[in-house]
Amino acid sequence: MKLTVIVPVYNNRKYLKQCIQSISNQVYKDMEIILVDDGSTDGSGEICDEYEKADSRIRVIHQNNMGCMEARWHGLKSSKGEYIGFVDSDDWIAHDMYQDLMSVAEDKKCDIVSMGYTAVFGQTKTEIDDNTLYGSYERGVNLDIFLSNMMHDAAKGQRGAQPSLCTKIMKRKLLLGAFERADRKITMGEDAAIFYPCCLDINRIYIIKKYQYFYRIHEESMCRNMNINTICEIQSFYQYVQKRFFKYQSQYHLQKQLKNYVWLLLEQGLQQIFHIRFKRTFLFPYTIIEKGSDIILYGAGEVGQSYYHQIVDNHYCNIAAWVDKNTCDGRKIIHPARIVSLDYIKILIAVKNREMADEIMDELTSLGIHRERMLWVRPQEIPIV
C-alpha cells in the first residue's frame, strides 16, 4: 500500500459526500481511505459507514469527540500506506491531485511533496500562492536554504512554505514520530506544529506550483470560536515548537522564524477576539518597516486598506501620506504628484502583484523619486484556518 488518505470528520454532513467522492474518484488507485468520525451528532458518521460498505478501500473509525489532532492520530496509527495525506471533511480535491503528488514522490525519492491550494468562497475560486520556496530541496545540496526560510522568508516578508498537512503527502514514519511527540492539546497552529519539526528530519522535499486542494471558506470556517484563551493556545504552540527547535540553537534562524510565525497567529487571533469579521486581510510587512518611522503608503485597494488599518490600530509607524491616483479624494487619500515635497523615509507600495508595483515605481521615478526609497513585498494574506 503506497498511500493512506485520512479524513477527520465532525458534523460536516452538508459537505461530506463531495469530500469523500473526490478522494475515492482519484486517478491514483493504490491507496486506502480512513474516515475518522470524531463523535459527530448530525449523521456524518452514518454517511461514513455507507461509503465503507460501498468501497473496500474505505475504513471508518468511530471515536468520542476528541478534536482534529486526536482524530488524525488515530487514523495515522491505523494506516498502512508508505505515504500519508490528509483532507478536511468540508473540502475537496482535484481528481489528479494524488497522482501528481505521488509521481513526484516516487520519481524524486521525496520524504514530503507539497503544493498550493485554491480558496473557494461562494462561486469565487482563488489560487493561493502561499509559498516562496518551490522545487527540490535535498540534504547536502540545498536543504539548508529551505530550513532557513520555511516558516518565514525574511527576504520576501512571508512564509516560505505553508504548513497545511492537507496539501501534502508525507512519509508515514516521519508523521508517526511527530504525532507521538506532539502536544495534542494544541488547537492553534496544529499543522505547523507537525510539519515544520518534520522538515528537520527529512532528506528531500519537493514543492510543486499547483493548486489542486480546494479549501472551502464558509460561515463555520470564517468564524472560529476564538476568545481570550486564544492567546494561551498560541503560547502553547510557541512553547512546544520552541522546545522542538531547541537543539538546533541558532541554526537555520529557527527561533527568529518561529517568532515571526507566531506574530501572524497573534494577528489572526486578536482580530477575531475583537469581533472583526472575516475579510481578505493582508499582513503588514512589519519586518521591513522600522517602528515609529515616517512612511508614505501607496495604494488604497484591499492591500492598502489592510495595511492602513493595522498601522493605525497598532500605532506602529507614522503615515505622512496615503496615496492612490485612482481613488484619491484630496483629503485622506492624495494624488502621487503631491508627495514630492513631503518628508518621509520610505514609500511602501501596497499592491498585490509585482507587475503593478513595477509600474508604480516607474511612475514615481518619473517624478524624481529615487527607487531606493520604495519598498514592495508580495502581500501575505492572513488565512483563517
C-alpha positions in Angstrom: 0.0 0.0 0.0 1.6 3.3 -1.2 -0.8 5.9 0.2 -3.3 6.4 3.0 -5.7 9.4 3.0 -7.0 10.3 6.4 -10.2 12.4 6.8 -11.2 13.6 10.3 -15.0 14.1 10.3 -17.0 16.1 12.7 -20.6 17.3 11.9 -20.0 18.0 8.3 -22.9 16.3 6.8 -23.5 19.1 4.3 -20.1 18.8 2.6 -19.0 15.3 3.5 -20.2 13.4 0.4 -18.4 15.7 -2.0 -15.2 15.3 0.1 -15.3 11.5 0.1 -16.2 11.2 -3.5 -13.4 13.5 -4.6 -11.0 11.1 -2.8 -12.5 7.8 -4.0 -12.6 9.1 -7.6 -8.8 9.8 -7.7 -6.8 8.7 -10.7 -4.3 7.3 -8.3 -5.7 4.0 -7.1 -3.1 2.3 -4.8 -4.5 3.8 -1.6 -6.7 3.3 1.4 -9.1 5.9 2.8 -9.6 6.2 6.6 -12.6 8.2 7.8 -12.3 9.1 11.4 -15.8 10.1 12.8 -14.9 12.3 15.8 -18.2 11.9 17.7 -20.5 13.5 15.1 -24.1 14.1 16.0 -25.5 15.2 12.7 -25.5 11.9 10.8 -22.0 12.3 9.4 -20.9 9.0 11.0 -23.7 7.1 9.2 -22.6 8.6 5.9 -19.1 7.4 6.5 -20.5 3.9 7.2 -22.4 3.9 3.9 -19.2 4.7 1.9 -17.3 2.0 3.8 -19.8 -0.6 2.6 -19.6 0.7 -1.0 -15.8 0.9 -1.4 -13.4 -1.8 0.0 -10.6 0.8 0.2 -12.5 2.8 2.8 -12.3 2.1 6.6 -14.2 4.0 9.3 -13.1 4.7 12.8 -15.7 6.0 15.3 -14.5 7.8 18.4 -15.8 10.2 21.1 -15.2 13.8 20.2 -11.5 14.5 20.9 -10.6 17.1 18.3 -8.9 17.1 14.9 -5.4 16.3 16.2 -6.5 13.1 18.0 -8.7 12.1 15.0 -5.7 12.4 12.7 -3.5 10.5 15.2 -6.0 7.6 15.5 -6.2 7.4 11.7 -2.4 7.5 11.4 -1.9 4.7 13.9 -4.3 2.5 11.8 -2.7 3.4 8.4 -0.8 1.1 6.1 0.4 3.5 3.5 4.1 4.4 3.0 2.8 8.0 2.4 0.1 9.8 4.3 -2.3 12.5 3.0 -5.0 14.4 5.0 -8.2 16.0 3.7 -10.6 18.1 5.9 -14.2 16.9 5.6 -15.6 20.2 4.3 -13.0 20.5 1.5 -12.4 18.5 -1.7 -9.6 17.7 -4.1 -9.0 17.6 -7.8 -9.2 14.1 -9.4 -5.5 14.0 -10.2 -4.1 15.6 -7.0 -2.6 12.4 -5.5 -1.4 11.2 -8.9 0.7 14.4 -9.3 2.0 14.2 -5.7 2.8 10.5 -5.8 4.5 10.8 -9.2 6.9 13.3 -7.8 7.4 11.4 -4.6 8.3 8.2 -6.4 10.4 9.8 -9.1 12.4 12.1 -6.8 12.5 9.8 -3.8 11.0 12.5 -1.6 10.0 12.4 2.1 7.5 15.2 1.5 5.8 16.6 -1.6 3.6 19.7 -1.2 1.5 22.1 -3.4 -0.6 25.2 -3.0 -4.4 25.4 -2.6 -7.4 27.0 -4.1 -9.6 29.1 -1.7 -13.3 28.8 -2.5 -15.7 31.4 -1.3 -19.1 31.0 -2.8 -18.6 30.9 -6.6 -15.2 32.6 -6.4 -12.1 30.4 -6.6 -8.6 31.9 -5.9 -5.3 30.1 -6.3 -3.3 31.0 -3.2 0.4 31.4 -3.8 1.4 31.0 -0.2 5.0 29.8 -0.7 8.2 31.4 -1.8 10.1 28.1 -2.0 9.4 25.9 -5.0 11.2 22.9 -6.5 13.5 20.3 -4.9 15.5 20.8 -1.6 17.8 18.0 -0.7 20.1 17.3 2.3 23.7 18.0 1.5 22.7 20.1 -1.5 20.3 23.0 -0.7 18.1 21.8 2.1 19.7 24.4 4.4 18.1 27.1 2.2 14.7 25.6 2.8 15.1 25.1 6.5 16.3 28.7 6.9 13.2 30.2 5.3 10.4 27.7 5.7 8.5 29.5 8.5 9.5 33.0 7.4 11.3 34.1 4.3 12.9 37.3 5.6 13.8 38.5 2.1 10.2 38.4 0.9 8.5 39.1 4.2 6.2 36.0 4.2 6.2 32.3 4.9 8.5 30.2 2.7 6.3 27.1 2.9 2.7 27.0 4.1 2.2 24.3 6.7 -1.2 22.8 5.9 -1.0 19.0 6.1 -3.8 18.8 3.6 -1.8 20.0 0.6 0.9 17.4 1.1 1.9 13.8 1.2 4.4 12.8 3.9 6.3 9.7 4.8 4.3 7.8 7.4 7.4 7.2 9.6 8.0 11.0 9.8 4.5 11.7 10.9 4.4 8.9 13.5 7.4 10.4 15.3 5.9 13.9 15.0 2.5 13.0 16.3 3.9 10.8 19.1 5.9 13.9 20.4 3.2 16.5 19.7 1.2 18.2 22.4 -2.2 17.2 21.1 -3.9 19.9 23.2 -2.6 22.4 20.6 -5.6 23.9 18.8 -3.9 26.9 17.1 -1.2 26.1 14.6 -1.5 22.3 14.9 -0.4 21.7 11.3 2.6 23.9 11.7 3.5 22.1 15.0 3.7 18.9 13.0 5.0 20.0 9.6 7.9 22.3 10.5 9.6 20.0 13.0 9.2 17.1 10.5 11.2 19.1 8.0 14.2 18.9 10.2 14.4 15.2 9.8 13.9 14.9 6.0 16.4 14.1 3.2 14.3 15.8 0.4 11.2 17.9 0.0 9.6 19.0 -3.3 7.1 21.8 -3.6 5.1 22.0 -6.9 3.3 25.0 -8.2 -0.2 23.5 -8.5 -3.4 24.3 -6.6 -5.4 21.1 -6.6 -6.7 21.2 -3.0 -9.9 23.1 -2.7 -10.3 24.9 0.7 -13.9 25.9 1.3 -14.5 29.1 3.2 -17.9 29.2 4.7 -19.6 30.6 7.8 -18.2 27.9 10.2 -14.6 28.2 8.8 -14.8 32.1 8.7 -15.9 32.4 12.4 -13.8 30.1 14.5 -14.8 30.3 18.2 -11.8 32.4 19.4 -11.7 34.2 22.7 -9.1 35.5 25.1 -8.0 31.9 25.6 -6.7 32.0 22.1 -3.6 33.8 23.3 -2.9 30.9 25.7 -3.3 28.5 22.8 -0.8 30.4 20.7 1.6 30.4 23.7 1.2 26.6 23.9 2.1 26.3 20.2 5.1 28.6 20.7 6.4 26.7 23.7 6.1 23.3 22.1 7.8 24.3 18.8 10.5 26.2 20.7 11.3 23.0 22.5 11.5 21.0 19.3 13.8 23.6 17.8 16.0 24.0 20.9 18.8 21.6 20.0 19.4 23.5 16.8 20.1 26.7 18.7 20.7 29.5 16.1 21.0 27.1 13.2 18.6 27.9 10.3 17.4 31.0 12.2 14.6 28.8 13.6 13.9 30.9 16.7 13.6 34.1 14.7 11.4 32.3 12.1 9.2 31.0 14.9 8.7 34.5 16.4 7.6 35.9 13.0 5.2 33.0 12.5 3.7 33.4 16.0 3.2 37.1 15.2 1.0 36.0 12.3 -1.0 33.7 14.6 -1.5 36.6 17.1 -2.6 38.9 14.4 -5.2 36.3 13.3 -6.4 35.6 16.9 -6.7 39.2 18.0 -8.7 40.2 15.1 -11.3 37.6 15.9 -11.3 38.2 19.7 -12.3 41.8 18.9 -15.1 40.6 16.6 -13.6 41.7 13.3 -15.5 39.6 10.8 -13.8 37.6 8.1 -12.5 39.5 5.1 -9.4 39.5 2.9 -6.7 40.7 5.2 -3.0 41.2 4.3 -0.3 41.2 7.0 1.5 44.5 7.3 5.3 43.8 6.5 6.5 44.7 10.0 9.9 43.2 9.3 10.9 45.8 6.7 9.4 48.9 8.2 11.0 50.5 11.3 8.6 51.1 14.1 7.9 54.8 14.5 9.3 55.8 11.1 7.5 58.2 8.7 6.3 56.4 5.6 4.1 57.1 2.6 1.5 54.3 1.9 0.8 53.9 -1.8 -2.3 52.0 -2.6 -5.9 52.2 -1.3 -7.2 48.9 -2.5 -7.6 45.7 -0.5 -3.9 45.6 0.4 -3.6 49.3 1.1 -6.7 49.4 3.3 -5.5 46.4 5.2 -2.0 47.9 5.8 -3.6 51.3 6.8 -5.8 49.8 9.5 -3.0 47.7 11.0 -0.7 50.8 11.2 -3.4 52.9 12.8 -4.7 50.2 15.2 -1.2 49.3 16.3 0.3 52.8 16.3 3.2 51.2 14.5 4.5 54.0 12.3 3.5 57.4 11.0 1.7 57.8 7.7 3.0 61.0 6.1 0.5 60.5 3.3 -1.8 57.9 1.9 -1.6 57.9 -1.9 -3.6 56.4 -4.8 -4.1 58.1 -8.1 -7.3 56.1 -8.8 -9.1 56.7 -5.5 -7.7 60.0 -4.3 -10.2 62.3 -2.6 -7.8 65.2 -2.0 -8.1 64.8 1.8 -7.4 61.4 3.3 -6.1 59.9 0.1 -4.0 62.2 -2.2 -2.6 62.1 -5.7 1.0 60.8 -6.1 2.2 64.1 -7.6 1.7 65.8 -4.1 4.2 63.6 -2.3 7.3 65.2 -3.8 7.6 67.9 -1.2 6.7 65.7 1.8 9.1 64.4 4.5 9.3 60.6 4.7 11.8 57.7 4.9 10.2 55.1 2.7 7.3 54.7 0.3 5.5 51.3 1.0 3.7 50.2 -2.2 0.6 48.2 -1.2 -0.5 46.3 -4.3 -0.9 42.6 -4.9 1.5 41.8 -7.8 5.0 42.6 -9.0 3.9 44.0 -12.4 1.7 46.6 -10.8 4.4 47.5 -8.3 6.9 48.0 -11.1 4.5 50.3 -12.9 4.1 52.4 -9.8 7.9 52.5 -9.2 8.4 53.8 -12.8 5.8 56.5 -12.3 7.4 57.6 -9.0 10.8 57.6 -10.6 9.4 59.9 -13.3 8.5 62.3 -10.5 12.2 62.4 -9.4 11.8 59.9 -6.5 14.7 57.5 -6.1 13.9 53.8 -6.2 16.0 53.2 -3.1 13.1 54.9 -1.1 10.5 52.5 -2.5 9.5 49.2 -0.9 7.3 46.3 -2.1 6.9 42.8 -0.9 4.3 40.3 -2.1 1.3 40.7 0.2 0.7 37.8 2.6 -2.9 37.1 3.1 -3.9 36.1 6.6 -5.9 32.9 6.2 -8.5 31.9 8.8 -7.6 28.2 9.1 
